[in-house]
Amino acid sequence: MKWCFRKVILRPESGVAVHKTRASSQFTPTLDYLPGSTVRGAYAQLFINKRSVKDEAFQQIFVEEKVRFSDFLPSNIENSTHPPVLLPMSASACKREKLKHLDSLRDRLISQYSASRDSHKEQDKCPIEDCGEPLDRMEGKYLQSLEKPEPEAVEYSKQLRMHVGISRATGSTIHALLFSHQLLSKKIKWVRENGILELAQKDLFFVGTLAAPESEAEALFAAIDQVVSQREHLSIGASKTRGLGEFVIQRMEINNDNHHADDFEARWKAFNVKFAGKADSAEKCFFSLTLLSNLALRDKMGKPVLDEIQPKHLNLPQECKLEAAFLNRTIVSGWNAAQGLPKPDTVALARGSVLLLSAPKQVEQTHLKEKLMQLEHEGFGERRAEGFGAIAVCHPFHTNFAKE
């Protein structure tokens, strides 16, 4: 199935808090992105307020799940031609200065397969003069793009807001009930100018996509525009009654190159060039699968597929072999506003997880590539309408920042 994509840019008009976990403790941390399920819920709420759950468009978009909402990632640029890039779990950078020392950014996926531990001792240190700190994991951060030679890190600010419990009976404070929200600021406090971080005030944006089947995209997007138009206000996240989570739709535009299908062959070749001269490179072809969002996947017994994931779980040919992996798991919670109930927790492979796989060169590569392009274009697993299961094959980050 072919999909049409619409790029949507959201601008926060207040701080935003999207809880990582259920608010069961005094301190509740926030995510630094907007999950697709959260944005989808905000759209659904507008449909319910302006139409009803029986509306035909509502049924098509949210019940039949004909429109898919991606995760919305933070960005410092409103009209960037490149979407923000989530750093995978194989990324590493300066332990002390992190992405302030962008020259230290490295990817460890390819070296994990073939390099000995001792061969990279010098490169495991930050190359910035007078630094020399060891490199540490850097997953979960963002780049504005992968353009060389100066990729920009996405900057955002977090703050802590304290609250006291209020008695509904008396309207006064409750003794010894203090709690706090961590939230993302609507403004960026630090802005990178000419490679130097300077104190400033600048808007933060969140960039994501809506996808619909090509045959129905025009009608579905038109139905959405009748209810959720440009400059529409959305309420997203927690503590909306306390003034948090107010967004405005800054920009919407068609973006059918979202998955870069045209450069699949170029990415495949660039990835395999990195293995030239390494062990088994003459007999095997290599490819990576990078999770751009959480992956909710179950086996035939209904159990979540996590650290034990294998090519067969992704419906890849049996000749494919897992060579290396950087994996983590997460528990995704949520709230169903229509029912006024919490969603069941979903155990998933965390976004940013990476698999390095190989296949014998005598395997029909045309068939394998078709499977991989379908996997990249369609996504995989459960809850894809809510942004889960987005996958990139031979992500450019692994080749652009590979350890040499």
Summary of the structure (lengths in Angstrom):
residues: 404
radius of gyration: 22.2
end to end distance: 38.7
largest distance: 76.5
contacts: 1267
relative contact order: 0.21
helix: 23%
strand: 34%
